[in-house]
Amino acid sequence: MPIQLIKALAILKKCAATVNAELGELNLEVAKLIDKATTRILKGEFDTQFPRATSLP
């Protein structure tokens, strides 16, 4: 999976957690943990942890 897609999904998760916490649908502590994790993903701290195909079938 391209790293750009992984980072796009991290942005989506980060935004969803923020909105759902503001609406009271998500525990604030959980939202903070999601925010922390997605921030680290966006900084590239886990780039080597996501498998990426080197060629397409």
MODELLER restraints for C-alpha pairs under 7 A, 6 or more apart:
rsr = mdl.restraints
at = mdl.atoms
rsr.add(forms.Gaussian(group=physical.xy_distance, feature=features.Distance(at['CA:1:A'], at['CA:51:A']), mean=6.69, stdev=0.5))
rsr.add(forms.Gaussian(group=physical.xy_distance, feature=features.Distance(at['CA:1:A'], at['CA:52:A']), mean=4.70, stdev=0.5))
rsr.add(forms.Gaussian(group=physical.xy_distance, feature=features.Distance(at['CA:1:A'], at['CA:53:A']), mean=6.24, stdev=0.5))
rsr.add(forms.Gaussian(group=physical.xy_distance, feature=features.Distance(at['CA:2:A'], at['CA:52:A']), mean=6.26, stdev=0.5))
rsr.add(forms.Gaussian(group=physical.xy_distance, feature=features.Distance(at['CA:7:A'], at['CA:41:A']), mean=6.82, stdev=0.5))
rsr.add(forms.Gaussian(group=physical.xy_distance, feature=features.Distance(at['CA:7:A'], at['CA:42:A']), mean=5.73, stdev=0.5))
rsr.add(forms.Gaussian(group=physical.xy_distance, feature=features.Distance(at['CA:10:A'], at['CA:38:A']), mean=5.29, stdev=0.5))
rsr.add(forms.Gaussian(group=physical.xy_distance, feature=features.Distance(at['CA:10:A'], at['CA:41:A']), mean=6.91, stdev=0.5))
rsr.add(forms.Gaussian(group=physical.xy_distance, feature=features.Distance(at['CA:10:A'], at['CA:42:A']), mean=7.00, stdev=0.5))
rsr.add(forms.Gaussian(group=physical.xy_distance, feature=features.Distance(at['CA:14:A'], at['CA:34:A']), mean=6.49, stdev=0.5))
rsr.add(forms.Gaussian(group=physical.xy_distance, feature=features.Distance(at['CA:14:A'], at['CA:35:A']), mean=5.47, stdev=0.5))
rsr.add(forms.Gaussian(group=physical.xy_distance, feature=features.Distance(at['CA:14:A'], at['CA:38:A']), mean=6.12, stdev=0.5))
rsr.add(forms.Gaussian(group=physical.xy_distance, feature=features.Distance(at['CA:17:A'], at['CA:31:A']), mean=5.18, stdev=0.5))
rsr.add(forms.Gaussian(group=physical.xy_distance, feature=features.Distance(at['CA:17:A'], at['CA:34:A']), mean=6.80, stdev=0.5))
rsr.add(forms.Gaussian(group=physical.xy_distance, feature=features.Distance(at['CA:18:A'], at['CA:31:A']), mean=6.33, stdev=0.5))
rsr.add(forms.Gaussian(group=physical.xy_distance, feature=features.Distance(at['CA:20:A'], at['CA:26:A']), mean=5.31, stdev=0.5))
rsr.add(forms.Gaussian(group=physical.xy_distance, feature=features.Distance(at['CA:21:A'], at['CA:27:A']), mean=6.13, stdev=0.5))
rsr.add(forms.Gaussian(group=physical.xy_distance, feature=features.Distance(at['CA:21:A'], at['CA:28:A']), mean=5.60, stdev=0.5))
rsr.add(forms.Gaussian(group=physical.xy_distance, feature=features.Distance(at['CA:21:A'], at['CA:31:A']), mean=6.19, stdev=0.5))
